[in-house]
Amino acid sequence: MTSAPPPRVTACVVSFNNADTLKKCLANLLSQTGVELDVVVFDNASIDESAAIASEFENVKLIVSKQNIGFAAGANEAFAHCDGPYALFCNPDVFLHPGCLSACVKALEKSDANIAAAQPKLVQSGKDDQGRSRLDSTGILLSLSNLSPRDRGRGKIDEGQYDGATEIFGPTAACALWRVEALRKCMIGGELFDEDFFAYYEDVDLAWRANNQGFRFLFVPEARAAHDRKDPPFHGTRIDAIAFANRYLLLLKNAHATQIALTLLKTFWWELPRWIYKSLTQPGFSAAWKQLFWKLPKMLKKRKLIGS
């Protein structure tokens, strides 16, 4: 009897000046077993050797952009080359452990079609002085109380406290295996990730949209990967400002009217001082105001399209 071919997965990697980590990321991806893997790298006009590094791998399709169009648009461009049943979004600073991808595939194959994606356990690369790992993400937590979605377990010592397979609000775009069919059902106006976000919280937006359509998500603790996370301030004031404003766009686009009102009332007393302080002390923070008010009409229009 002829055995069935391994599941086909397209890995979508968006790079931007990631020469320090990209080679290891791609090598780890291509060493995964139990799947038929295609890798697409979309390089966002890097000025380092990122594109050259990706071109060294024969089994990697490289797309080089003439300008930095942001993570969301770059991921959409990479996803356009996906023609198999599964798509893996993987940041260039994520390093998959052996068996990570096959474990996520098996979890999805055993679950019903409403489980749209699976996320592995992400740990920080370094260890503490006792040789213990710290968690990076075990899934997205959506908290409207402080307008800041966050990663479940982030920064905590990994003591197995999250090792039960469980459903989560959504998977981080740093590393998540999605059913392509579910992704296509979540597209709005031809976009998967909302390109108006540019970078940061576009994964929360997609997960929220998918939840509203009845999809669910699974955390797979036996699948593991390391993540050398770089938060918005690492990328400069402009990106930090955009990420700051994106929290509001996320809320106004996806939440119910009552949720929006209650959240803004609760957070007003500390959010307004933060806006003022950042505006006065961080040159370039005006990008937050531009992001919020220029993109607000688009978000309200998209809100109508998704029926929030």
Steps between C-alpha positions, in 0.01 A plus 500: 500500500630843403530736796336841483731791413604724791287810561609802299588817689602839364714698744466877462794701636513881489851636542622852569866536590509156662840384376596403855224239537360416155750230406434302818126551464494364143734211582274395788192528281649288223612233748141434613382146424162341439379774264553611143628853551505802271666816633426851378711791625369850437780747563382851590781697331763399754824697491700216656574153356154351567408455133843357415472250785156384388625460142761249619225243568398312186161400641397854597296730278627855553295811426685831542297816547634837386357664812401402852126439473467373857455158655129468422535571128816290477327202661209541259740497205665182627163336568399564137751229405340240726311228313503217756263427790716660771682833539762565766575860593846508652705801604866500394603501867310179577687169509287186480602203713502156333148366448333836566328529164381140479355524852295804399382329181394190693309713750304665220437172319353351818274799565184615328505754217397785732846488657663748263858500628745348745775677692809333648654589834741789441784544747769765522835389363702579809485324836521633855790427738333172597473382139126559479317635195260791508178492302450732206145407398245227549232691309344844483308637796247771417447736791289806440557629853833661408479515120804274469466149357790292624661157476386243753776407743756738355804549723406222743733210576385198299400251768246315286215709636362548147570150372139393467367512145237771512307742286629858486363832375745494212854416391783750476613569144855437622432129451163352412379223273169584331256312283510681165127447452428685825734783408328556168163517673639773728627723220344846470537703182762260370716539812579240761696712747367856506769703324385822667657370820841489326654309791390382846156378611408387148504144635260595781274662241498184288434276801215726618348497152529121484344460846204710388456256211487202734858376462704380797871454571716238666816523708728198441752477788692205359597716202780737600695788351734773624424865434745790522222758529558866419234731641383817319748741669786292355389606151497873579251764607292485182422129530445536875253782430317300234469203736368732773226636270418157357350395834226757447445402138473137612233587755299732274502251215404181684331565835129544561385857562447434872848350532652803331323745729586313820862448400558864411335616823713263711829579330460876446667600829832335424493488121467877454806574719695237304406667169607839633823377659609307189410791274711741706801277566536281190591678175309334219210383716272713282484188283255359755256785444537467124446123517188536713320782324600420141405135536187547712258552205634184334457301820141613542428399140657158559300472821184513291635237262569249779179587685653589837 
